Amino acid sequence: MRTRTRLTVREITVFAMLGAVMFAGKKLVEWIPNVHPATMLTMVYTLAYRKKGIIPVIVYLVLETVFTGGITWLVPYYYIFPLCWLCTLLLPRHLPKWGAQICYTLLCTLFGLLFGVLYAPWQAILYGLSFEKTLAWVASGFAFDVTHAVGNFAASFLIFPLLNLLQKINQSKGADG
């Protein structure tokens, strides 16, 4: 029988703050179209906390929903960022640092480049688009996806420094504070 792991008060607090950091980070760079730290932070949180890394991502999604009023463009975030969490979780854990940097950079950049493709099913459902119109919608947004990919590429170089910071904080405070 599998035992259930409960979150400690410290974990709840840390995850709430990390989700808020993700939300604030997005708000700080909103003036740059399609550039934000959400993908990179999803990866950092997953690498630092493994399965529990989804919790700050959920906090971020809830904050986005509350502060935007739950508008329709937000719905794909509820499957795109968990997909990023899952892909990161499935990466090999014990890669040499150079190999990990390449993998993390590729994944982060790829999520930016494919954001429109990942977003497209919701657009097709919401607006009743045919397959051809969905492809046209994806193609028309390709320049934005390239911008997103460039932003994610640049952000990916913060993965190791932020991961190291979280690991140091976790080690210095212990698992239960």
WOZINOR-V420487 format. One record per backbone hydrogen bond with DSSP energy under -1.0 kcal/mol. CO is the residue of the C=O (numbers start at 1). NH is the residue of the N-H. If there is no record, write none. Layout:
co={CO,CO}
nh={NH,NH}
This chain:
co={8,9,10,11,12,13,14,15,16,17,18,19,20,21,22,23,24,25,27,29,32,37,38,39,40,41,42,43,44,45,46,49,50,51,52,54,55,56,57,58,59,60,61,62,63,64,65,65,71,72,74,75,76,76,77,79,80,81,82,83,84,85,86,88,96,97,98,99,100,101,102,103,104,105,106,107,108,109,110,114,115,116,119,120,121,122,123,124,130,131,132,133,134,135,136,137,139,141,142,143,144,145,146,147,148,149,150,151,152,154,155,156,158,159,160,161,162,163,164,165,166,167,168,169,170}
nh={12,13,14,15,16,17,18,19,20,21,22,23,24,25,26,27,28,29,30,32,35,41,42,43,44,45,46,47,48,49,50,52,53,54,55,58,59,60,61,62,63,64,65,66,67,68,69,70,74,75,77,78,79,80,81,83,84,85,86,87,88,89,90,91,100,101,102,103,104,105,106,107,108,109,110,111,112,113,114,118,119,120,123,124,125,126,127,129,134,135,136,137,138,139,140,141,142,145,146,147,148,149,150,151,152,153,154,155,156,157,158,159,162,163,164,165,166,167,168,169,170,171,172,173,174}
